[in-house]
Amino acid sequence: MRTSPLPLTVGELSEGELLDRILPRLAGGPPALLGPGDDAAVLAADDGRVVVSTDTQTQDSDFRLVWPNGYRHTGRDVGWKAAAQNLSDINAMGGVATGIVVSLTLPAATEVGWVEDFADGLAEAVAGLGATRCALAGGDLGRGEELSVTATVLGSLEGREPVLRSGARPGDVLAVAGSLGPAAAGLALLERGPEYRALDAAMRALVALQCRPVPPLAAGPAAARSGASALMDLSDGLLKDAGRMAGASNVRLDLDPDILAAAAEALRPASELLGGDALEWVLGGGEDHGLLAAFPSGTQLPHGFTAIGSVMPADGGKSAVSIGGKPAATRGWDHFAR
């Protein structure tokens, strides 16, 4: 019999006992044809094609359990983000998520309560972000030296063709759905801001958007239905991701400096608090998980999209990104940058 007052850890449970605490928390969403409990799940493929995306979060690389400003990163935060960043990738193809599986690697000292919170966060994200067709189909548990979470999401194109990042053409209107910069501002607050308990509601909201991003999941299918010529997720920074679209499409993307300035102005209180550059958050921050899209000229932009620039011919055959016609240096997140 356990007599210690310390929190229960995963090292004190068998795999089956831990699963018994996780799986009930994943119930209640859309059912898979065959869900957790067998060697593999079975999902429907509506039109004979499956869209697939996967992403990993690793402790002290993608998140900290305790941040420098004192914020404690909960299992709910990690579960929510594991779902959100993968749902966003399906969204960026114009698709709709139909299932998610998760692989958890856990040090033995991980508290069981953290794992239960992770499962709750995963389920809360799927429901709260409106992924109404996404089944929580199971996954895998393993023991390791560091806490790591890998989520794989599958989706349906609902009979449409996927919208690729390579389809932008000169004359198209460039548009974004979702926010630019709040997640980067939230990261700056976590890393070098005042103590979390001293932050006001507006600053805490920025932290929340870093820990629990809110991708606009209705926007991807809406863009596909509206004839978007190119589409991609904004996860590594506007300039870096725009550069990827420009390179794939062999065009130049010209961003409107006034719209960028307005996005930066919304983050001015945080930049004044930290002494940072709000425009840098807008241009290079990433992790907002909005969408960057190109639409043929004359297209009525779907709800949630805002024009942010235009697609131009590549200058001298070189694809690039510019701001108000002036070349912009690429910056953004790179896992392997020094």
N, C-alpha and C positions, 0 to 999 in steps of 0.2 A: 504493500500500500504506500502511495506517495504521501510523504509527510512534509516535504520542503515547501516553504511559503513562496519560493521563487516561481516565476511563470513557467508553465510547461513548454518544453522545447521539442522540436521535431525528432531529435535524437532519442527521445524517450518513448516514441510511438513506432509501431510498425507501419509499413507503407499502406496496408489495408486500413489501419486505424486512422491514418492521416486522410486518406481518401474519403472515409466515412464522414469526416468533418468538412471536406471541400465540396463533394458532389451535390449534397442537398442545397448548397448556396448557389449552384448553377442552374437549378430547376426554375421553371416558371416562364422561360422564354419560348420562342418557336421551337418545336421539337424537330430533331433530326429523324430521318427514316429509321436509323438505328443510332442511338446515342451512347453515352459513356457506359462501360461495363463489359464490352467485348474487346477484341484485339484492335479493331478499327471501327470508326463511325461510318455511316452511310448517309450521304446527302443527295438530294435531287439535283440534277443538272438540267435546267429548264429547256435550254435550246441546244444541248449537246456540247457546249463549251463551258469551261470553268476558268475563271480569273483567280489567280493565286498570288498572294504576297506574304512575306515573312519579315519579321524584325526582332531584334534582340535588345534587351536592356540589361546592363551589367552594373552591379554595385561599384561605386567610386569611379566609374567611367561615364555612365549615363544618369546616375542619381546617387545621392548620398543618404544614408539613413538619418544622419544629423548634419544639417548644413551649417556653415560658419555663422549665420545669423541666428542659429538656435532652432530653426524650423525642423521638426521631426517628420521625415518623409514616411508616410504610412503605407501599409500594404494596399490600402484602398487607392492611394495615389498611383502606385506602380501598376495595379490591376487596371485602373481606368486608362492610363497612358498606353499600356500594352494593347488594349482594344482600340483606342482612338487612333494611334499612329498607323495601325494596319487597316482599319476601316477607311482611313483617308486614302490609302493607296488604291483600294478598290474603287473608291469614289472618283479618283483621278483618272480612271479608265472609262468613266461613264457608267460604271457597274453598280450593282447592289449586293451587299454582303449576304451570304446565305449560311455561313458556318465559320466557327473559330475553334482551333485547338491550341493548347498551351503546354509548353515544356518548362518545368520548374526545376532548377538546380539549387539545392538548399544546404547550407552548412548545418551541421547537427545542432549548433547552438541557436538557430533561428527559432523564435518564439512561435508556438502554434497559433497564437492569436494573430500574429502578423500574416500568416498564411491564410487564415480564415478571412481576414480583412482584404487580402488580395483577391480572393474569390468573390467577395462582395463587391469590390471595386470593378472587377471585370464585368459582372452582371449589371451593375449600376450604369456603366458606360454604354453597354449595348442597348439597354432600355432608354437611358437618358439622352443619348445622341440620336435616337430614332431609328436604329438599325432593326426594324421590326421583323425582318425575315431572317435574322442571323441566329442560328442555333449555337449554343455553347456545347460543343460536341465531345469534349474530353481533352485528353492530352497525356502527359507523362511526368513522373516524378523521379528525381535523381538526387544523390548526395554528392556534394563537392566542397571545395575550399572557399568559393565565393558565390554570392547570391546572384543568380542569373535567370532571366525570364525570356523565353522565345515564344512568340505568338505567330501563328499562321492563320490567315483568313482566306476563305474561298468565297467567290461571288459569281453572280450571273450578269450577263450583258442584256438579258431580257429581249433577245432577238435583234439587238442593234450591233453595229460594228464597234469595236473598241476605239476610243479617241486617243490618238497617240501624240507624243510630244513632237513628232517629226512632221506634223501637218500644217504648221503655220506658213502663210504665204504673204508676200508683199501686198499691202493694201488692207490686210486684216486689222481689226481693232483688238488691242490687247486689254484684258480685263482680269480683275481678281475677285474672288469670293472669300469672305473671311477677313481676319485682321492681319495687320503687318506690324510686328514689333513688340506686342505686349508680352509674349513668352520670353523674349530676350531681356526685356526690362525685368520680368519676374526672376530670371536667372541671375541678373546682376544684383537684385535685392537679396537673393538667397546667399550669394557668394560674398558680397561686400557691403550689404546694407546694414542699417540699424537692427537691433534685436527685433526679431519677428513680433514679439509681444508689444513693441512700441509702434508698430506700423498702423496707419489708419486704414479704413475699409478699402479705399481706392488702391492703396499699395498692396494690401492683402489680395485684392482681386487680380492683380498682375501676377503675384506668386501662384495663385490658383491656376491661372492660364498656362503657366510653365509646368505645373505638376499634373494638371488635368485639362489638357487642351480640348477645344471644342471645334472639331472639323465640321464644315457645313455640308452634311451628308446629302441633303436634298439637291445641292448645287451640281454635283457631277452628272447624275442622270438628266437633270434639266438642261445642262449644257449640251449633252449628247442629243437630246430631243430637238434642241434649237439649232443644230447643225454646226456646233463648234468644230473648227478645223484642227485645233491642238489643245491639249489639256495635260496638266501635271500638278502633282502635290508640291506645296511649298513647305519643305521640311528643313532644308539646309541653308536658307537665306534667299531673299528675293534675287539678288544679283547672281549668285551661284546657280540657282535653279533656272533663272531666265537665260543664263549663259548656256545651260544644257539644252533648253528648248531651241535657242538660236542655233547652236551647233547641229542639233539633230535635224532642224528644218533648213539649214543653210540660209539664214536670214539675219538681219540685224533687228533687235528689239529696242525701240526707243521709248523710254519712260518719261512721263510728264513730271517735271520737277515740282509743280504746284501741288499735285496730288500727293507726292511723297512728303512735301513739307507739311501738308495738313495732317498726314498720318503721324509725323514726328511731333507736331504740336500737341496732339492728344496725349503724348507720353512726356511732355515737358515737366510736369510735377515730379516724376520719378527721376528725370535727368538732373533737375535742380537739386534734388535730395542727394544724389550720388555724385554729382559733378561729372556725369557722363554725357554722351552725345546721342540724343534720341534718334537722329537720322541714321546713325550707324546701326541702331537696333532695327530700324525699318529695312535697311538695305542688306544687312548681313546676319541678322539674328537667327532666323529659322525657328522651327518647332511650333509655329502657330498652326500648321497643317491646314492652311487655306488652299485655294486652287488658283493657278495661273492658267488663263485660257486665251485662245485666239479665236475670233469670230469673223466671218466674212463681212465686209463693209455693208452697212444697211441692215444687218441683223438686229432685231430688238433683243437687247441683253436680257437673259432670264433674271428672275427675282434673285436678289442677293449679289449680283455681279456689278462691279463698278469699273468703268473704263479707266485705264491707267497709262495708256500709251498706244503705240501703233507698231505694226510690223513693216519693216523697210527692206529693200534689197540689201544683200550683203555687200559691204564696201570693199571693192577690189577683190571680191571672192572670199573675203574673210568674214565669217559670222561673228557677231559681237553684241554687246549690250551698251547702249548709250543713254544718257540722261539729258534731255533737251538738246539732243544732237551731239553732245560731247561724250567721248569715250569714257566708260566707267570701269574702274579696276574691279576685277572679280574678288569677292570675299564672301565668307560664309563658313559653315561647319564642315570639317573634314576629319574623319575618325583617325587618320594616320598622319595628319600634319604634325610637324614638330612644334 
